[in-house]
Amino acid sequence: MSPALGPLAVTGRAVLAALAAVGRIALFAGRGVAHLVRPPFYGREALTALMQIGWLSLPVVGFTALFTGGALALQIYSGGSRFNAEAVVPSIVAIGMARELGPVLGGLMVAARVASSIAAEIGTMKVTEQIDALVTLSTEPMKYLVAPRLLAATLAVPFLVAVGDAIGIMGGWLVGVNRLGFNSAAYLRNTADFLEVWDVTSGLIKGAVFGFLVALLGCYHGMASARGARGVGQATKSAVVGASVAILAANYVLTELFFAA
């Protein structure tokens, strides 16, 4: 091979490997969704996953949204003051939280907490041959381990996004009233006047997609984990990185679909 073609060959191999990985994940997702609609159904597993993904993620999502809303209010006020547009703080905080920051930051926090947990749990089960034991007991691992988590995350993350939106807007209100001198009633009125139903709905749809991606990547890397502690650690890292990148990429695609002129 010509030396000049070396970098091109390396790039080509990387692209082909990435496309192959996307194909494997897509096939894995198809199998998981297929098991969601075929009996038997493991309701207890789904409820347990719903509690772990939704309820136990509330504190981290809530605190993240609170401080993000407050910082966003300060930044918008600082930037708007250059153009005598300080009055836009309530509306921009509300729209920014509902459309973008609530879903994206909520999804990233869930990815950090849940994707790693799922990958570590399933990876450990694979290493200790518990998944082989499920097969021996005529239990389909995809149906028992993957499908309930996909369903739970898809349902739980929109709920977390809705709570995060409310807390983030409250954080902006607290900073606006106590730090920036806004009238409380006027701030809340501007928020309600400029925030539309589609702003909130689009964020909830994003949350459902992000939740699915988080559970999908966590389950995929857990099931694909190599043997040993190093393999489980690598699977956990790959799950978090993959879920975070997938959320950011999906956010752009969904924003383009929802709001492109």
C-alpha positions in Angstrom: 0.0 0.0 0.0 1.2 3.5 -0.9 2.2 5.5 2.2 -0.1 8.3 1.0 -3.0 5.9 1.3 -2.2 4.9 4.9 -4.3 7.7 6.6 -7.2 7.1 4.2 -7.1 3.3 5.0 -7.1 4.1 8.8 -10.0 6.5 8.4 -11.9 3.9 6.3 -11.5 1.2 8.8 -12.7 3.5 11.6 -15.8 4.5 9.6 -16.6 0.9 8.7 -16.2 -0.1 12.4 -18.5 2.7 13.5 -21.1 1.7 10.9 -20.9 -1.9 12.0 -21.4 -0.9 15.6 -24.4 1.2 14.7 -25.9 -1.7 12.8 -25.4 -4.1 15.8 -27.1 -1.6 18.1 -30.0 -1.1 15.7 -30.5 -4.9 15.5 -30.3 -5.1 19.3 -32.9 -2.3 19.6 -35.2 -4.1 17.2 -35.0 -7.3 19.2 -35.7 -5.4 22.4 -38.7 -3.6 21.0 -40.0 -6.9 19.6 -39.9 -8.4 23.0 -41.9 -5.5 24.4 -45.0 -6.5 22.5 -44.8 -10.3 22.8 -45.7 -12.2 25.9 -44.7 -13.1 28.5 -44.4 -9.8 30.2 -42.3 -9.2 33.4 -44.3 -6.4 35.1 -42.4 -6.7 38.3 -39.1 -6.1 36.6 -40.5 -3.1 34.7 -41.8 -1.6 37.9 -38.4 -2.1 39.7 -36.6 -0.5 36.8 -39.1 2.3 36.7 -38.4 3.0 40.4 -34.6 2.8 39.9 -34.5 5.0 36.8 -37.3 7.5 37.6 -37.7 8.0 41.3 -34.1 7.6 42.4 -32.9 10.0 39.6 -35.1 12.8 40.8 -32.6 14.4 43.2 -29.8 14.7 40.7 -32.1 15.9 37.9 -33.8 18.4 40.3 -30.6 19.9 41.6 -29.1 20.1 38.1 -32.2 21.9 36.8 -32.4 24.3 39.7 -28.9 25.6 39.3 -29.1 25.6 35.5 -32.2 27.7 35.6 -30.6 30.2 38.0 -27.4 30.4 36.0 -29.4 30.8 32.8 -31.3 33.7 34.2 -28.1 35.4 35.2 -26.5 34.9 31.8 -29.6 36.1 29.9 -29.9 39.2 32.1 -26.2 40.0 31.6 -26.4 39.6 27.9 -29.8 41.3 27.5 -28.6 44.3 29.4 -26.3 45.2 26.5 -29.3 45.7 24.4 -31.8 47.0 27.0 -33.6 43.7 26.7 -33.6 42.5 30.3 -37.3 41.9 30.2 -36.8 38.8 28.1 -35.3 36.8 31.0 -38.5 35.0 32.1 -39.6 34.0 28.6 -36.1 32.8 27.5 -35.5 30.9 30.7 -38.8 29.1 30.3 -38.4 28.3 26.6 -34.8 27.3 27.0 -35.5 24.9 29.8 -38.6 23.4 28.2 -37.1 23.0 24.7 -33.4 22.2 25.3 -31.8 22.4 28.7 -34.4 20.4 30.6 -34.4 17.4 28.2 -30.7 17.4 27.4 -29.3 17.9 30.9 -31.9 15.6 32.3 -31.0 13.0 29.8 -27.3 13.4 30.4 -27.7 13.1 34.2 -29.8 9.9 33.7 -27.1 8.6 31.3 -24.4 9.2 33.8 -26.4 7.5 36.6 -28.5 4.8 34.8 -26.5 3.7 31.7 -23.5 3.0 33.9 -25.7 1.1 36.4 -27.4 -1.0 33.8 -24.2 -1.8 32.0 -22.4 -2.8 35.2 -25.4 -4.9 36.5 -25.9 -6.8 33.2 -22.1 -7.1 32.6 -21.6 -8.5 36.1 -24.4 -11.0 35.4 -22.7 -12.1 32.2 -19.3 -12.5 33.9 -20.8 -14.5 36.7 -22.8 -16.6 34.2 -26.2 -15.6 35.5 -27.4 -14.8 32.0 -26.4 -18.4 31.0 -28.4 -19.6 34.0 -31.5 -17.7 32.7 -31.2 -19.4 29.3 -30.9 -22.7 31.1 -34.2 -21.9 32.9 -35.8 -21.2 29.6 -36.0 -17.4 30.3 -35.1 -15.2 27.4 -32.5 -12.6 28.6 -33.6 -10.0 26.2 -37.2 -10.2 27.5 -36.3 -10.4 31.2 -33.4 -7.9 31.3 -33.6 -5.6 28.3 -37.3 -5.1 27.5 -38.4 -3.9 31.0 -35.5 -1.4 31.2 -36.3 0.0 27.7 -39.9 0.4 28.7 -39.2 1.9 32.1 -36.6 4.4 30.8 -38.9 5.5 28.0 -41.7 6.2 30.5 -39.6 7.6 33.3 -37.3 10.2 31.6 -40.2 12.4 30.2 -41.5 12.5 33.8 -38.0 13.6 35.0 -37.9 16.2 32.2 -41.2 17.6 33.3 -40.1 17.9 36.9 -36.8 19.3 35.8 -38.5 22.0 33.6 -40.6 23.1 36.5 -37.6 23.2 38.9 -35.4 25.0 36.4 -38.0 27.7 35.7 -38.4 28.0 39.5 -34.6 28.5 39.7 -34.8 31.2 37.2 -37.7 32.8 39.1 -35.8 32.7 42.4 -32.7 34.4 40.9 -34.9 36.9 38.9 -36.9 38.0 41.9 -34.2 37.9 44.6 -31.1 38.8 42.7 -32.2 40.7 39.6 -35.0 42.7 41.0 -37.9 41.3 38.9 -41.5 41.6 40.2 -42.7 38.1 41.1 -46.1 38.4 39.6 -44.8 40.0 36.4 -42.1 37.3 36.0 -44.6 34.5 36.4 -47.0 36.2 34.0 -44.3 36.6 31.3 -43.4 33.0 31.7 -47.0 31.8 31.2 -47.6 34.2 28.3 -44.6 33.1 26.2 -44.4 29.4 27.0 -46.5 27.4 24.5 -47.8 23.9 24.8 -45.5 22.6 22.0 -42.5 23.9 23.8 -43.2 21.6 26.7 -44.5 18.7 24.5 -41.4 18.7 22.3 -39.2 18.5 25.4 -41.2 15.5 26.7 -40.9 13.7 23.3 -37.1 14.3 23.5 -37.1 12.9 27.0 -38.8 9.7 25.8 -36.2 9.3 23.0 -33.3 10.0 25.3 -34.6 7.5 27.9 -34.8 4.8 25.3 -31.3 5.6 24.1 -29.9 5.5 27.7 -31.5 2.1 28.4 -30.6 0.8 25.0 -26.9 1.7 25.3 -26.7 0.5 28.9 -28.2 -2.9 28.0 -26.2 -3.3 24.8 -22.8 -2.7 26.3 -23.7 -4.8 29.4 -24.7 -7.7 27.2 -21.6 -7.3 25.0 -19.3 -7.0 28.0 -16.1 -9.0 28.0 -15.2 -11.4 30.7 -13.5 -10.1 33.9 -13.6 -6.9 35.9 -11.8 -5.0 33.1 -14.5 -6.0 30.7 -17.3 -4.8 33.0 -15.4 -1.5 33.5 -15.0 -1.0 29.8 -18.7 -1.8 29.2 -19.7 0.8 31.8 -17.5 3.5 30.3 -18.7 2.7 26.8 -22.3 2.8 27.9 -22.0 6.3 29.5 -20.0 7.8 26.6 -22.2 6.2 23.9 -25.4 7.3 25.6 -24.2 10.9 26.1 -23.1 11.2 22.4 -26.4 9.6 21.3 -28.4 12.1 23.3 -26.6 15.1 21.9 -26.9 13.7 18.3 -30.6 12.8 18.7 -31.2 16.3 20.3 -30.0 18.0 17.1 -32.0 15.7 14.8 -35.2 16.2 16.9 -34.7 20.0 17.1 -34.2 20.1 13.3 -37.5 18.1 12.9 -39.5 20.1 15.5 -38.3 23.7 15.0 -36.6 24.1 11.6 -38.2 26.8 9.5 
